[in-house]
């Protein structure tokens, strides 16, 4: 009966989106008059989940699940939902959760609504709001199946503390050989950098920085802020930066607290990818750049003048507020 | 190898997003529809398999007759045959069940969809087809090679790339990277002429209940005007004290 939430971890460490998902699950559980059960796959320090409202952990410790496998993870979550008789299941919106979500929905015969930003507007009938058209609109959807799968958008609901006493049970899913028909043979991942997906702040630059040789100041600004770096499509097409940093409709989506766009004019395809960021700052020497219409704060001026100043002043600010 | 490319018929990115019938339906008035960009990357990769490995390429769409120009465009780009499942694409699960039926009937080896459609952003149809048909699945696919029945694919993950080994039949959800933007093809006159005589089969939907239904749309509150500042001290002050993001 409890609300089931999949809490994502990497190398045993829970991600911030896991705490956000538990906070959200607690909100729904309160509406339904029930409690929250979290599924942890090889996560450490599961006690932390109690802080956000989980009352029970189903801890899966299985060496076969050490690295992510969409099919096996989806089966694990579906079996956990069945054993708890949960009819509401919450997942987040990371690349891995988006991979397993459709498999899980079919497995549970659940209506699935992704990109959800707030609690259901009603639980009977079950209606819920989510973003559509690249954050340009919200849709209210009724889920008509008995089991409901909800994909929580990143950084929309927030992490809410809600201390709850916690019990932990071991959970052993029964997995089949076919769960492992797709195998990861190698993985390239820079571990020393904040990823665009995890970052609270993203610093992004466009053609206005004139060439790859000027990227240093973007890196430096990102470092001062503990931010990830990103770029516009022309910058990745020109090969100044790798494709993996391209944000926009055909690139990566950004849902950070703060998005700083330097020398990016703000083509509609770019804005489609960054719409869900909360606060947007634009630095551009063209006062007519369309991005100013979508921004919260702006400086009309030369990036080569303002970015170095911003780095210096932020360093001062950080040392004064440390 | 038999390839099925699933095409979503979506409003062009620059479309005005408005709703009609008491904010319950998307207003298609004056809207230009295109092949969903993520699907077009996949279709282009399918053309590569056709030309280099002799694959047969079919395209499919779930939608009413108004979506046929989008399928004709895919034929003009080089697909051999098109299928339209004659029902509105109401929800992702419903669409996936229609497509799973087409996949089972056509015994396709490689099924290509897109990471997500740019209208409803669901990102669920390809994975659901895989689970419904028992095929393997690679999401956010940025490269795929097929040799015999062995498949090597690359998946974009948060902060990196993963190389995946699997086998046919496989469903992939493609995106930019599976081909580059510069590889995309604009149909030429010959392709457009040929497309007119290629088969476009219309199939009726299988009877199936829906899992979700959209009951209304709203637009976000219009945001306030940008605050322009002329010095970085003021910017830092606003970000710290007003926006509270640093």
Interface residues (C-beta under 8 A of the other chain):
Chain A: X70 X71 X94 X95 X96 X98 X99 X101 X102 X103 X105 X106 X107 X109 X110 X111 X112 X113 X114 X115 X127 X129 X131 X132 X133 X134 X135 X136 X137 X138 X139 X140 X141 X142 X143 X144 X145 X181 X182 X183 X184 X185 X186 X187 X188 X189 X190 X193 X195 X196 X197 X198 X200 X201 X225 X237 X243 X244 X246 X249 X250 X251 X257 X258 X268 X269 X272 X278 X279 X281 X282 X292 X293 X294 X295 X296 X297 X298 X299 X300 X301 X306 X309 X310 X313 X314 X317 X321
Chain B: X13 X14 X17 X19 X37 X38 X41 X91 X92 X93 X96 X118 X119 X120 X121 X122 X123 X124 X125 X126 X127 X128 X130 X131 X132 X136 X137 X138 X139 X140 X152 X155 X156 X157 X158 X159 X160 X161 X162 X163 X164 X165 X166 X167 X175 X176 X177 X181 X209 X210 X211 X212 X213 X214 X215 X216 X217 X218 X219 X220 X223 X224 X226 X227 X228 X229 X230 X232 X233 X235 X236 X238 X239 X240 X243 X245 X246
